[in-house]
Amino acid sequence: MDETKRLWLWLNYATSTNPRLFYELLSRFDDLSEAREAILRRDFERFSDVSENVRSRLIAAADDRFMDRYCGWLERSGVSVVTAESDEYPALLSEIYDPPSILFVKGRLPKEIPLPIAMVGARNCSDYGRDVAALLGEQLAERGATVVTGLAAGIDSASAKGALNAGGSDCPVIGVLGCGIDVTYPQDNGKLYDAVIERGAIVTEFLPKTPPMQQNFPIRNRIMSGISRGVVVIEAGERSGTSITADCAREQGREVFAVPGRITDPMSVGTNRMITRGEAKPVTCAADILSEFTDDAGDDVLNGAAKKVTFTSLGSVGQEIYMALLQGEKDADELLEWIDCPAQELNATLTKMLFSEVVKQLPGRIYALDTIHTVVTFDQ
């Protein structure tokens, strides 16, 4: 840990994740070493307007023994420190209002993140929302994008797990925390955290040991949208914290997308409203997102090459749907006549096949094979 990072950590600790105060105090000195020396001399002239709590933290952290313990713990815990002035700081994040002064990182955080797309939604999501999040997460990562997630329960975890299923991606997922880098939230996400760190990174601006308090998540949300090129909303109730991330994205000039849901489903009220008000673009497959970033996506589908899936991966009902549609376009009722399964199972399988782009939906709820985007191969 070089001296510059130690000084940034000192001021960051004292200002307790308040970037506005951090940058205000930083601007008062030519060099942070000058600020620290003033504190050691108890010269508070240029700190007269700060609270007693901040002043106490400035004094405590100015002690070399404190910083030795702090930096030693970070290094032993495998935590990297990325300051806002360093080359490793994400370029997009530096453009937002009040960017974090420091990011605590476990894993590998590229400066130029490959097409970062945030995926957000309800914690208490439906099975439909969870399935869609996993499918979109995997599709985006397979095509070179990076899924940005809050790693909470529900949609966050499902999108992260989907992205991790993309085998060939260099950086499939980045998790942005609303707590300290050493805090796992929810607690049963430990294995998911480890998998994200191994393949991508988890990041936070909150000091170590900070618990996941409710007021932290709106602060966290501005990083999720700020680090991303676009935000995809999957399931949001009428009054949802997810809308805060979408609002941040719009203020930051990011693209906003939403997955439409059933009009009778309370968890689709927020997303459907965003679409009808023109606040978000509707998403029915990963290509709807990637097409907005054709210069950046490096996507096989956008370049004209279809992806391949195996016939066995479709599952028993999916295989029957595929064989039925080989005979020509059909609506749901016609498919039910071909396939011996409950209507609910047929509709659920059709939804998965739509999002994996094996099947496409035509006007009038007519279904057909999507041979432009996907080629189904048969095992030998």
N, C-alpha and C positions, 0 to 999 in steps of 0.2 A: 504494500500500500504506500504509494508515494506521498510526499508532503502535501501536494495540491489536493489530492483526494481526502486526506486526513482533515484538512481545513474545511473542505466542503461538507464532510461528515459532521464536523464540529458545529458549523452554523445550521446545518439541516437538523441535527438533533435538538439544538436550542430553539429553533422555530417550530418544531413539532409538526412537520408536514404542512406548513403554511407557505406555499411558494411566493405569494405576494410579499409577505414580510421578509422572506429570505432574500429576494431580489432587491427589496428596498434597502436592507442593511448592507447587502453586497455593493450597492451603488455608492455608498458613503465612504468607501475606502478604495485606494489604488490597488491594494493587495489584501487578501484576507489575513495574512500574517500580521499586518499592521492592526487589524481589528482584534485579533487574539491578544497581541501584546498590550493593547489598550485595556482589555478586560483583565489581564494578569496584573496590570498596574492599578486596577480599580478606577480607571479613568472612564467614567460613564457619560462624558459630555455628548458624544454622538449616539448614545443609547438612552437618552433621558426620556424619550417618549415610549419606550417599550415597557411591557408589564413587568412586575416584580418576578413573576414566574419565569419569563423568558430570560431575564437578567440572571436569575439563579442558575438556570440551565446553561447559560453561556459560561458562567464561572465554573460550574462543576465539570463541564466537558473540556474546558481549557487546560485542565490538569493532564499532563502527559500520561500518567498512570491510567486515567480513565480511558483515554483514546487508545492506549496500548491494549487494554482489555477488550474494548469495543472492536477494534480492527482485528485482533486475534480471534475473537469469536466469529466474525464474518468469514475470515479465511478458513478456519477449521470447519465451518459449516458449509463451505463450498459456495458462498454467496459473493457474486461479483457486484461491484459498485460502478454504476455508469452515471457520470455527472452530465449536466446539460451542456457543458462546454466541450465535452469529449467527442472524439470522432465516432465512438460506438453508439452515441445517442441516436435513436430512430429519427430519421429526417422529417417524416410527417408529423411526429409528435412535437417537434420543436416549433411548428407553425401555429399551434393553438394558443389561446389566451391562457396565461398563467400555467405554462408547462411545468411538470414536476422538476424540482431542482436536482433530485437524485432518484434513480431507479435502482432498487435492489433486485438482483437477477440470479436465478438458479437455472442452469442449462445454457443454451446458446441463443443469444438475441442478435440477429443480423441487423446492421445499420439500415440496409435496404431490404426490408422484409418482402418476400415474393407475394405480390398482390394480396395484402392483408384484408380479410373480410370478417367483420365481427358478426357473430350470431347470438342473438339474445331472445329471451322469452320467459314464459311462466315457470316458476319452480314446481307448482302443482299442475303439471301439464297432463294432457290426455295421452293415450297410447298413440293416437294419430300424430300429435305434435312431436312426441319422442321419436317415432319412426321417421318422420319427415326431417327432423333435425339431424339424425344419424345419417340418413341418405344424402342430404345436401352437404353435410360436413365431409363425408367420404368423397363425393363427387368433386367438390371444390379442391380438396387436397390432392386427389388423383390428377387433376389438371394443372397443378403447379401453384395453386393459391394457398395461403396460410389462413387457417381458421383462428380467429381471435375470440376467446370465450372467458366468461367470468368464473368458470369452474364451480359454480353453485349447483344445487340439485336441479333436476328437470331438464329443460332445454339446453342449459349450459353444458352439463355433463354429457348429454346425448350427442351434441354436436362435436365435443372433444373426442369422444369414443369413436364416432364416425370418421373423423379426420385421421385418427391413429390407425384406422383400418387400411388407409392408403399406403401401400407398401413402399412405393418408390419415391415418395416426397422427401425432400431434404429438410423442410421445416413445416410439418403439417399443422402444428397448433401452437398458439401462445396463450397462456392463461394469465389474466390480469386480476389480481387479488384485491379484496376490500379489507385486508387484514395484514399482519406482519408476514414476512417471507417464511417464518418458522411456524406459522399457524395453519393447520389444515382445516378447511371449512367447506362442506360439512366433514365431520371427523371420519366418516367411513369412506372418504374419497382419497385415502392415503395411496392406494395402488394407482389410481388415476393420476395423482400428482407426480408420482415417480415415473410413470410412463410418459407424461408430458415433458418432464425435465430431460429424460433420456433422448427424446426425439426433437424437442423444441425448447421452450423456456416458460418459466413462470416469472412474473414481474410484479412489483408493487412499489408504491412511493411511501407506504406507511412504515413506520419504524418497527424493528423487530419486537415481537411479543404483543403488538397491537391486536386486540381482539376484534372479531368481525361485528362491530357495532352498526346499528341501522344507519346512522348518519354517514358512515364511511362509503356506502355504496353509490350514492349520487356523485361523490368525489371520484370514485373508481371509474364510474361510467364515462366520464369525460376523457379518460385515458383510453378506454376501449374504442370509442369512436375516433379519438384523435390519432391513434396509432394505425387506423384502418382507412381504406379507400371507400368502403361502403359498409352499411349495417343492414343485416337481414333480421326482421322481427318474425318470430314463429310463436304464435299464441300469446295474446295479451288481453287481460280482462278490461272491463270498462274503466276501472281505476287501477292502473298498473304502473309499477316502478319502471317497467321496460320502456314506457314512453319517454322517460327521462333520457335514456340513451339515444332514442330516436331524435329527440329535441336537440341534444348536444350535437348529433351528427349533422342535422340541418344547419345549425348555427356555425358549424365548422366547415360547411360547404361539402360535406360528404354525401354520397348517394344513399338513399334509404329505400329498402325493399321490404315487402311483407308477403307472407304466405296466406292466401285466403283460406277461410274455414267455413264450416257450416253456419248458416245464419241463425240457427237455433242453439248454437253452442256458446255459452257465456265466455269461454276462453278465446273465442274468435271475434268478440265485439270490438276490441281495440285494433286488431289487424285489419278487419273489414272496414272499419271507420277510416283508418289511415288511407286505405286504397280509394274509398269513395270520395274522400276530401282531396285527393290528389297529393297527399303528403308522402305517399310511398308507392313504388312501382310494384305491381303484382308479380309474384314469382311462382312458377309451376315446375321449374327444373333449374338445374345449375346453369344451363346455357343462358337463361334469362338474366342471370347476374353477370356472367362472364362476357356477354355481348356488349355490356356497357364499358368494358375495359379491354377491347380487342387489341389495343396496342401494347397492353401489358400482360395479358393473360398467358400468352404462349400456349394456347389451348388447342389440343388436337381436333376437337370438334369444330372449332371456329376456323381452323386451317383446312377443313374438308375431310379429315380422316375420322371414320367412325370408331368408337371404342368397341371392345369385344367382351362378351360375357358368355359363360358356359350354360348350356341348357339345364344341367343338373342344379345349378345355382338358383334357378327360378323357383324351386320347390314344386310339390305335386300339383297344387292348384294353378300356379304360374305356368307350369308346363302345359296343362290342359288349355289355359287361355291362349298361350302361344300357338298351339296346334289348331285351335279353333279359328284364330285370326289369320293363320296361314291360308284358310279357305276364303278369306275376304273380310271386309269391315262388318262389325256387328255392334248392336246396342247391348245394354246390360241384360235386358230380358232375353234376348237371343242367346247370350252367353250362358245364362242360367239354364236354358233348354239344352245346351251342349254339355254342361258341366254339372255333375252331381255333388253340390256343396251348398251350404247355407248362403243366403244373399249377403249376410254380414261378412262372411269370409271372402266371398268373391269381391265385394267392394274394397275390403282392406288390401287384398292382393293387387287389385287394379291400381289402387293408390300408390303402392310401392313400385309397381311397374311403370307408372307414369313418371314418378320422380327419378327412377333409374333409367328413364328414357328408352325402355324396351317397347313401351306402348305409348301412343299419342291419342289425344282426344280431339275429335272433330266436332263441328257444330251439330247440335241435336243429341249430344251425349253418345255419339258414335265412336267406337274404338277401332284403332288400326295399329299395325306394327310400325314402330318408328325406325325404319331401316336406314334413314339418313344419319342418325346419331349412334345407333347401336347395331352391332352384328352379333347374333346368337350362334355360337359354335357348338357342335355336338361332340361329346367325348368319344374317343376311339374305343 
